[in-house]
């Protein structure tokens, strides 16, 4: 929410919420990575359905996996919470 004392961030100026948002996650290639990432997003996005909205690609060494997750972002604050939770997860290396 923007007010005179709380101007919009650069992200809020570039994006109009709600919007479809591609979240990129790179993490260790472990069986539970996809379900853990989806659980974090679902906990913060009530209408998130992983079916058909998550794609994965293993690295050439197969040590890591890249996930692209399509979600409906309602606000910058929601994205901040999701990114922080992903950042704190031990299987996640990078989020974009």
KEFI-373014 format. One record per residue (C-alpha): x, y, z. Coordinates in steps of 0.02 Angstrom, whole numbers, plus 50000, padded with zeros to 5 digits. Layout:
BEGIN
XYZ;...
END
This chain:
BEGIN
500005000050000;500685017049954;500385033050050;501315049850054;502385042950197;502595025950113;503005028549928;502905013749808;504455003149786;505265001049615;504434983949601;502734991149640;503015004649508;503474991649377;502134978849417;500274980249434;499594968649568;498774956249563;499734948249421;500404931549359;502184929649420;503564917449370;504604913149522;506304905249486;507104894049617;508734884449608;509114871449738;509904854949778;509234840549675;508324831749816;506644822849800;505794834349924;506344850949846;504824853149734;503574848749871;504454860149997;504464874949876;502634871849832;502174870950016;502994887750050;502064895749905;500404887549949;500554893650129;500644911450064;499554910449908;497834903449940;497414899449760;499084891349714;498914874749624;500574866349582;499764855349449;500384862149283;501184877449363;502894870249408;504244865549284;505934858249330;507604856349244;509124847549316;510864855049298;512114846349184;512944838549336;511224834149411;511804841649577;510534855749564;508794858149493;507974874049428;506134876649461;504994889149375;503394891749471;501924901549401;500894909549538;499644923549559;500504937549655;499334948649754;500604961149823;502434965049846;502234960750031;501644943249984;503144940849869;504324947150005;503654933950127;503824920049997;505584925149947;506144926150129;505434908950168;506284901550015;507924910350058;507864902450232;507554884750167;509114873750173;508794865550003;508624882149910;510204890349842;509544904849737;507884913349704;507524925349562;
END
